Amino acid sequence: TPPIYKEMRQWFKSFPDPRSVDVIQQLGVDFVILHSDAYSPDAWEKILAELPRYWPAVSQVHQVGSDVVLEISPPVCPAGSENIRVTVTPAELDGLPNAARVTYFNPSPAAFMADVRRVSQLKFTNNTAKNFTEPLVTPAGESQSAVVPLAEFQRLANLSGIRSASLGRTILPSTLAAVQTDNLTGPNWQSLGLKFANGPQLTAYAITPESPTVCSLLTVGLKWSGGLPNDSVVVQLLDPFGRPVAEQTSRPWANGETTADIYSLPLPGSLPAGRYGIQVKVVDENGQTRPFLTGQGVEIPGEQIPRLPVVIRPATLPASVREKGEFVAVFKNGIRLREAHLTQRQVARGDWLRFSLTWTAEAEPDTDLTVFTQLIGPDGRVWGQHD
């Protein structure tokens, strides 16, 4: 079994979350079937509570007995190959030392799908080549690798290039390890005096853009005073429940003193709009997180440090979709939501938001039913409700 398939099984165990939903959409999956008896009661309740945050990724909902069938919408963010970065390093495979690890890093806000039906090649200066299959899926902001066994006469020192079938180009050795430089455009630096025990002090930060949306990159700049060469910095984007949804790690002091470094966090289209927070951690060479300190040198528990606030907004939908919803929900007993129609595009404070819902039923319901409708704001909270 290819390692990526094992990883995908782990990803889907956490469904629904931004990574699993985006991968499902980018793979072109049509239906997701959730069997209630495959979960504990608590886990099933959690899934049902989480699903509404991901309704933009669902075009239809069917309830079959106690099970739920989701018809998946096409992805909001198109996946592209132009920003994929490739590196090659020595590796071992089944105890054999002569192998190459080909790593694909995807900095974009959408999972990248390789065309595994086509063969890629490592090419060498002695006019030989080694075929390999690229990793099937590389999620947004993550890396995936393929370990390729080499013949005795094929050495990485003699690598002349990589012919990538999915990227549609040949990557030369001179560009294999090229690192794209991230930039902050017109940053508005905010002063911050956050001291880490036996480590650096975070003196300022900047987050751009000011109003980030999904299908984009969130850029975080950090300014430092001090720092140890073997320390790492971990920048995480946390959802409203404190769970990491994006992460980037670097070693800003590996080559000496660093006053500022920049991180780019992808915001996939499956990411629910709402209030998020940026968490910054400094990790020592033993993998231990350095605690925060007060001005008097007293340690502060990490959960007591406020996150750097970020509000992520949904992607702007075409007017035709905003005015007239194209989703259909199917409930048990043959009740179907056929259409949702908004009567105005914009509302101001104090206005009424007016809309109509069109329903059909295969048979007359045998009991009275109540329809609950909620207006969810960009912070992920309920702004209005009508029952």
HUBEL-V95925 format. One record per residue. RES is the residue in one small letter. PSI is psi in whole degrees, 0 to 359 (NA if undefined). NEAR is the number of other ideal C-beta (glycine too) atoms within 12 Angstrom. D_CENTER is the distance of its C-alpha to the mean C-alpha in Angstrom with 2 decimals. Layout:
res=RES psi=PSI near=NEAR d_center=D_CENTER
res=RES psi=PSI near=NEAR d_center=D_CENTER
This chain:
res=t psi=125 near=8 d_center=24.87
res=p psi=140 near=20 d_center=22.31
res=p psi=326 near=19 d_center=20.03
res=i psi=327 near=30 d_center=16.88
res=y psi=322 near=16 d_center=18.31
res=k psi=320 near=13 d_center=18.73
res=e psi=319 near=25 d_center=15.14
res=m psi=323 near=29 d_center=14.10
res=r psi=322 near=16 d_center=16.62
res=q psi=321 near=17 d_center=15.06
res=w psi=314 near=27 d_center=11.58
res=f psi=342 near=25 d_center=13.58
res=k psi=336 near=17 d_center=15.64
res=s psi=9 near=23 d_center=13.03
res=f psi=137 near=34 d_center=12.85
res=p psi=132 near=37 d_center=12.09
res=d psi=169 near=32 d_center=8.69
res=p psi=319 near=47 d_center=5.40
res=r psi=310 near=40 d_center=4.92
res=s psi=320 near=35 d_center=8.67
res=v psi=317 near=42 d_center=9.26
res=d psi=317 near=50 d_center=7.49
res=v psi=317 near=42 d_center=9.28
res=i psi=316 near=37 d_center=12.31
res=q psi=315 near=40 d_center=12.52
res=q psi=331 near=37 d_center=12.27
res=l psi=345 near=28 d_center=14.80
res=g psi=25 near=16 d_center=17.06
res=v psi=134 near=27 d_center=17.66
res=d psi=319 near=17 d_center=20.26
res=f psi=144 near=20 d_center=20.74
res=v psi=125 near=31 d_center=19.30
res=i psi=123 near=21 d_center=22.22
res=l psi=113 near=29 d_center=22.02
res=h psi=116 near=16 d_center=25.29
res=s psi=327 near=20 d_center=26.21
res=d psi=356 near=12 d_center=28.62
res=a psi=358 near=17 d_center=25.95
res=y psi=155 near=19 d_center=24.64
res=s psi=159 near=11 d_center=26.55
res=p psi=319 near=13 d_center=27.56
res=d psi=318 near=10 d_center=25.31
res=a psi=322 near=19 d_center=22.21
res=w psi=318 near=20 d_center=23.14
res=e psi=323 near=13 d_center=23.63
res=k psi=317 near=19 d_center=20.22
res=i psi=314 near=29 d_center=18.62
res=l psi=327 near=23 d_center=20.93
res=a psi=328 near=14 d_center=20.10
res=e psi=329 near=26 d_center=16.30
res=l psi=318 near=26 d_center=16.67
res=p psi=335 near=23 d_center=17.93
res=r psi=344 near=32 d_center=14.73
res=y psi=17 near=39 d_center=13.30
res=w psi=328 near=28 d_center=16.60
res=p psi=338 near=35 d_center=15.47
res=a psi=1 near=40 d_center=14.01
res=v psi=129 near=33 d_center=17.44
res=s psi=329 near=26 d_center=20.68
res=q psi=148 near=26 d_center=23.14
res=v psi=126 near=32 d_center=23.62
res=h psi=135 near=25 d_center=26.57
res=q psi=119 near=24 d_center=28.14
res=v psi=101 near=19 d_center=30.35
res=g psi=235 near=15 d_center=32.30
res=s psi=1 near=16 d_center=29.95
res=d psi=160 near=22 d_center=27.10
res=v psi=131 near=30 d_center=24.40
res=v psi=123 near=25 d_center=23.55
res=l psi=126 near=34 d_center=20.57
res=e psi=121 near=25 d_center=20.89
res=i psi=135 near=33 d_center=17.54
res=s psi=159 near=32 d_center=17.32
res=p psi=154 near=24 d_center=16.42
res=p psi=147 near=34 d_center=12.98
res=v psi=320 near=33 d_center=13.09
res=c psi=122 near=33 d_center=11.44
res=p psi=139 near=21 d_center=13.62
res=a psi=139 near=34 d_center=12.57
res=g psi=158 near=23 d_center=14.87
res=s psi=354 near=27 d_center=16.46
res=e psi=335 near=16 d_center=18.14
res=n psi=2 near=25 d_center=15.78
res=i psi=130 near=36 d_center=15.34
res=r psi=140 near=30 d_center=17.21
res=v psi=135 near=42 d_center=19.47
res=t psi=154 near=27 d_center=21.47
res=v psi=129 near=37 d_center=24.28
res=t psi=157 near=20 d_center=25.71
res=p psi=150 near=20 d_center=28.52
res=a psi=168 near=23 d_center=27.80
res=e psi=148 near=16 d_center=29.83
res=l psi=116 near=19 d_center=29.80
res=d psi=40 near=10 d_center=31.99
res=g psi=354 near=9 d_center=33.94
res=l psi=127 near=16 d_center=34.67
res=p psi=338 near=16 d_center=33.95
res=n psi=82 near=23 d_center=33.91
res=a psi=164 near=28 d_center=30.37
res=a psi=136 near=37 d_center=27.53
res=r psi=112 near=27 d_center=23.83
res=v psi=116 near=43 d_center=21.96
res=t psi=132 near=27 d_center=18.42
res=y psi=123 near=39 d_center=15.86
res=f psi=130 near=29 d_center=13.21
res=n psi=100 near=41 d_center=10.64
res=p psi=359 near=34 d_center=10.09
res=s psi=167 near=36 d_center=9.30
res=p psi=21 near=41 d_center=6.72
res=a psi=142 near=42 d_center=7.42
res=a psi=139 near=43 d_center=8.04
res=f psi=129 near=42 d_center=11.58
res=m psi=122 near=36 d_center=14.42
res=a psi=154 near=34 d_center=17.55
res=d psi=90 near=20 d_center=20.98
res=v psi=357 near=21 d_center=22.32
res=r psi=345 near=12 d_center=25.61
res=r psi=150 near=17 d_center=26.49
res=v psi=135 near=20 d_center=27.52
res=s psi=167 near=34 d_center=26.47
res=q psi=142 near=26 d_center=28.95
res=l psi=126 near=38 d_center=29.61
res=k psi=143 near=28 d_center=32.77
res=f psi=161 near=27 d_center=35.46
res=t psi=344 near=17 d_center=38.42
res=n psi=19 near=17 d_center=40.90
res=n psi=23 near=10 d_center=39.86
res=t psi=165 near=19 d_center=38.12
res=a psi=154 near=25 d_center=34.62
res=k psi=121 near=32 d_center=32.34
res=n psi=148 near=22 d_center=30.26
res=f psi=162 near=34 d_center=26.83
res=t psi=130 near=27 d_center=23.96
res=e psi=156 near=39 d_center=20.52
res=p psi=136 near=37 d_center=17.51
res=l psi=313 near=28 d_center=16.65
res=v psi=132 near=38 d_center=12.83
res=t psi=105 near=41 d_center=10.65
res=p psi=163 near=42 d_center=6.89
res=a psi=130 near=48 d_center=5.10
res=g psi=12 near=37 d_center=6.55
res=e psi=174 near=36 d_center=8.45
res=s psi=150 near=28 d_center=12.06
res=q psi=147 near=38 d_center=14.30
res=s psi=154 near=28 d_center=18.09
res=a psi=127 near=37 d_center=21.25
res=v psi=122 near=29 d_center=24.47
res=v psi=119 near=35 d_center=27.45
res=p psi=141 near=23 d_center=31.03
res=l psi=154 near=33 d_center=33.54
res=a psi=165 near=19 d_center=37.29
res=e psi=328 near=13 d_center=39.74
res=f psi=7 near=14 d_center=40.45
res=q psi=113 near=27 d_center=36.81
res=r psi=144 near=22 d_center=35.65
res=l psi=332 near=27 d_center=32.54
res=a psi=338 near=15 d_center=34.99
res=n psi=18 near=22 d_center=36.22
res=l psi=129 near=34 d_center=32.90
res=s psi=345 near=26 d_center=33.43
res=g psi=172 near=24 d_center=30.05
res=i psi=127 near=37 d_center=27.32
res=r psi=106 near=27 d_center=27.57
res=s psi=118 near=34 d_center=24.10
res=a psi=319 near=22 d_center=24.55
res=s psi=324 near=35 d_center=21.04
res=l psi=341 near=28 d_center=20.92
res=g psi=30 near=17 d_center=24.52
res=r psi=163 near=17 d_center=25.89
res=t psi=130 near=22 d_center=27.65
res=i psi=123 near=33 d_center=26.19
res=l psi=155 near=18 d_center=29.05
res=p psi=327 near=22 d_center=29.34
res=s psi=341 near=11 d_center=29.66
res=t psi=0 near=19 d_center=26.13
res=l psi=316 near=27 d_center=24.39
res=a psi=13 near=17 d_center=23.54
res=a psi=133 near=16 d_center=23.19
res=v psi=128 near=15 d_center=20.59
res=q psi=132 near=18 d_center=19.35
res=t psi=123 near=11 d_center=20.44
res=d psi=143 near=25 d_center=18.22
res=n psi=148 near=17 d_center=20.41
res=l psi=120 near=26 d_center=20.71
res=t psi=115 near=14 d_center=22.75
res=g psi=51 near=12 d_center=25.29
res=p psi=146 near=22 d_center=23.61
res=n psi=93 near=15 d_center=25.16
res=w psi=135 near=20 d_center=25.47
res=q psi=128 near=22 d_center=25.94
res=s psi=144 near=14 d_center=28.28
res=l psi=132 near=24 d_center=27.27
res=g psi=80 near=19 d_center=29.41
res=l psi=111 near=36 d_center=27.28
res=k psi=136 near=27 d_center=29.15
res=f psi=139 near=37 d_center=27.94
res=a psi=128 near=24 d_center=30.67
res=n psi=29 near=21 d_center=32.38
res=g psi=207 near=32 d_center=29.69
res=p psi=177 near=36 d_center=28.64
res=q psi=130 near=26 d_center=28.57
res=l psi=112 near=40 d_center=25.73
res=t psi=337 near=23 d_center=27.88
res=a psi=159 near=26 d_center=25.63
res=y psi=160 near=34 d_center=22.13
res=a psi=140 near=30 d_center=20.83
res=i psi=125 near=36 d_center=17.72
res=t psi=149 near=27 d_center=17.44
res=p psi=169 near=22 d_center=17.42
res=e psi=327 near=19 d_center=19.21
res=s psi=78 near=18 d_center=17.77
res=p psi=149 near=34 d_center=14.16
res=t psi=164 near=26 d_center=12.88
res=v psi=165 near=39 d_center=9.83
res=c psi=31 near=31 d_center=9.85
res=s psi=182 near=30 d_center=10.70
res=l psi=138 near=36 d_center=10.39
res=l psi=119 near=44 d_center=11.39
res=t psi=129 near=34 d_center=14.16
res=v psi=123 near=42 d_center=15.77
res=g psi=138 near=36 d_center=19.30
res=l psi=135 near=40 d_center=21.30
res=k psi=136 near=30 d_center=25.08
res=w psi=157 near=32 d_center=26.83
res=s psi=118 near=22 d_center=30.36
res=g psi=184 near=23 d_center=31.15
res=g psi=145 near=33 d_center=28.99
res=l psi=143 near=26 d_center=29.72
res=p psi=328 near=18 d_center=29.05
res=n psi=1 near=20 d_center=27.51
res=d psi=150 near=32 d_center=25.16
res=s psi=153 near=31 d_center=21.39
res=v psi=130 near=41 d_center=19.16
res=v psi=121 near=31 d_center=15.80
res=v psi=123 near=38 d_center=13.77
res=q psi=143 near=31 d_center=11.27
res=l psi=119 near=42 d_center=9.71
res=l psi=138 near=31 d_center=11.24
res=d psi=178 near=31 d_center=11.37
res=p psi=344 near=24 d_center=15.02
res=f psi=7 near=18 d_center=15.80
res=g psi=13 near=16 d_center=14.97
res=r psi=135 near=22 d_center=12.12
res=p psi=132 near=26 d_center=9.54
res=v psi=348 near=41 d_center=5.91
res=a psi=149 near=43 d_center=5.60
res=e psi=144 near=31 d_center=8.80
res=q psi=139 near=35 d_center=11.36
res=t psi=143 near=25 d_center=14.91
res=s psi=168 near=29 d_center=18.10
res=r psi=83 near=22 d_center=21.85
res=p psi=341 near=34 d_center=23.24
res=w psi=13 near=26 d_center=26.81
res=a psi=328 near=18 d_center=27.15
res=n psi=23 near=12 d_center=29.46
res=g psi=195 near=11 d_center=31.25
res=e psi=134 near=16 d_center=30.99
res=t psi=131 near=25 d_center=27.91
res=t psi=336 near=21 d_center=28.11
res=a psi=144 near=28 d_center=24.68
res=d psi=161 near=37 d_center=21.33
res=i psi=141 near=32 d_center=18.20
res=y psi=142 near=36 d_center=14.46
res=s psi=122 near=35 d_center=11.74
res=l psi=122 near=42 d_center=8.25
res=p psi=143 near=41 d_center=6.06
res=l psi=91 near=41 d_center=5.83
res=p psi=159 near=46 d_center=5.09
res=g psi=339 near=39 d_center=8.39
res=s psi=356 near=43 d_center=7.79
res=l psi=120 near=47 d_center=7.05
res=p psi=141 near=39 d_center=10.70
res=a psi=152 near=36 d_center=12.89
res=g psi=190 near=33 d_center=14.68
res=r psi=129 near=25 d_center=15.58
res=y psi=176 near=37 d_center=13.30
res=g psi=146 near=31 d_center=14.61
res=i psi=128 near=41 d_center=14.34
res=q psi=133 near=37 d_center=15.85
res=v psi=128 near=43 d_center=17.69
res=k psi=146 near=33 d_center=19.30
res=v psi=125 near=40 d_center=21.96
res=v psi=132 near=25 d_center=22.52
res=d psi=180 near=25 d_center=25.92
res=e psi=344 near=17 d_center=26.96
res=n psi=7 near=11 d_center=27.46
res=g psi=10 near=14 d_center=23.92
res=q psi=136 near=17 d_center=25.16
res=t psi=128 near=25 d_center=23.48
res=r psi=129 near=33 d_center=26.04
res=p psi=161 near=25 d_center=27.03
res=f psi=155 near=31 d_center=27.52
res=l psi=146 near=24 d_center=31.12
res=t psi=175 near=17 d_center=33.22
res=g psi=339 near=11 d_center=35.74
res=q psi=6 near=8 d_center=38.27
res=g psi=15 near=13 d_center=36.25
res=v psi=134 near=13 d_center=35.34
res=e psi=142 near=18 d_center=32.05
res=i psi=128 near=20 d_center=29.60
res=p psi=140 near=12 d_center=27.24
res=g psi=326 near=24 d_center=23.60
res=e psi=348 near=13 d_center=23.00
res=q psi=354 near=12 d_center=25.70
res=i psi=120 near=25 d_center=24.01
res=p psi=143 near=16 d_center=22.43
res=r psi=154 near=27 d_center=18.84
res=l psi=119 near=30 d_center=18.62
res=p psi=142 near=21 d_center=18.02
res=v psi=133 near=37 d_center=15.52
res=v psi=118 near=27 d_center=15.71
res=i psi=130 near=43 d_center=12.98
res=r psi=156 near=28 d_center=14.80
res=p psi=162 near=33 d_center=14.28
res=a psi=148 near=29 d_center=14.87
res=t psi=124 near=18 d_center=18.63
res=l psi=152 near=24 d_center=20.07
res=p psi=152 near=12 d_center=23.29
res=a psi=323 near=12 d_center=26.45
res=s psi=325 near=12 d_center=27.45
res=v psi=324 near=21 d_center=24.45
res=r psi=321 near=21 d_center=24.87
res=e psi=323 near=19 d_center=28.56
res=k psi=108 near=21 d_center=28.57
res=g psi=145 near=25 d_center=25.84
res=e psi=21 near=23 d_center=25.38
res=f psi=155 near=27 d_center=24.13
res=v psi=132 near=23 d_center=26.48
res=a psi=134 near=32 d_center=26.39
res=v psi=124 near=26 d_center=28.90
res=f psi=172 near=24 d_center=30.26
res=k psi=164 near=23 d_center=32.89
res=n psi=21 near=19 d_center=36.52
res=g psi=18 near=18 d_center=35.63
res=i psi=131 near=26 d_center=34.40
res=r psi=130 near=23 d_center=32.13
res=l psi=111 near=28 d_center=30.46
res=r psi=326 near=20 d_center=31.40
res=e psi=148 near=19 d_center=30.38
res=a psi=131 near=24 d_center=29.18
res=h psi=123 near=20 d_center=30.83
res=l psi=137 near=23 d_center=30.42
res=t psi=349 near=16 d_center=33.69
res=q psi=150 near=16 d_center=32.40
res=r psi=326 near=19 d_center=29.48
res=q psi=149 near=12 d_center=29.60
res=v psi=153 near=18 d_center=30.97
res=a psi=167 near=9 d_center=32.22
res=r psi=131 near=9 d_center=32.78
res=g psi=346 near=6 d_center=35.54
res=d psi=165 near=13 d_center=35.12
res=w psi=138 near=14 d_center=34.75
res=l psi=116 near=23 d_center=31.84
res=r psi=136 near=17 d_center=33.61
res=f psi=163 near=24 d_center=32.27
res=s psi=145 near=19 d_center=33.73
res=l psi=133 near=23 d_center=32.58
res=t psi=124 near=19 d_center=34.43
res=w psi=153 near=21 d_center=34.96
res=t psi=157 near=19 d_center=36.90
res=a psi=139 near=18 d_center=38.19
res=e psi=333 near=13 d_center=39.85
res=a psi=162 near=11 d_center=42.41
res=e psi=127 near=12 d_center=43.52
res=p psi=144 near=17 d_center=41.44
res=d psi=5 near=11 d_center=43.59
res=t psi=162 near=9 d_center=42.41
res=d psi=141 near=7 d_center=41.37
res=l psi=151 near=15 d_center=37.65
res=t psi=133 near=10 d_center=35.67
res=v psi=125 near=20 d_center=32.71
res=f psi=124 near=13 d_center=30.29
res=t psi=137 near=21 d_center=28.39
res=q psi=143 near=19 d_center=26.09
res=l psi=118 near=21 d_center=24.82
res=i psi=124 near=23 d_center=21.37
res=g psi=173 near=21 d_center=20.95
res=p psi=347 near=23 d_center=18.04
res=d psi=4 near=21 d_center=18.04
res=g psi=3 near=26 d_center=17.34
res=r psi=161 near=18 d_center=21.00
res=v psi=120 near=16 d_center=23.89
res=w psi=339 near=18 d_center=26.00
res=g psi=156 near=19 d_center=28.59
res=q psi=143 near=15 d_center=29.82
res=h psi=130 near=16 d_center=32.64
res=d psi=NA near=9 d_center=33.98
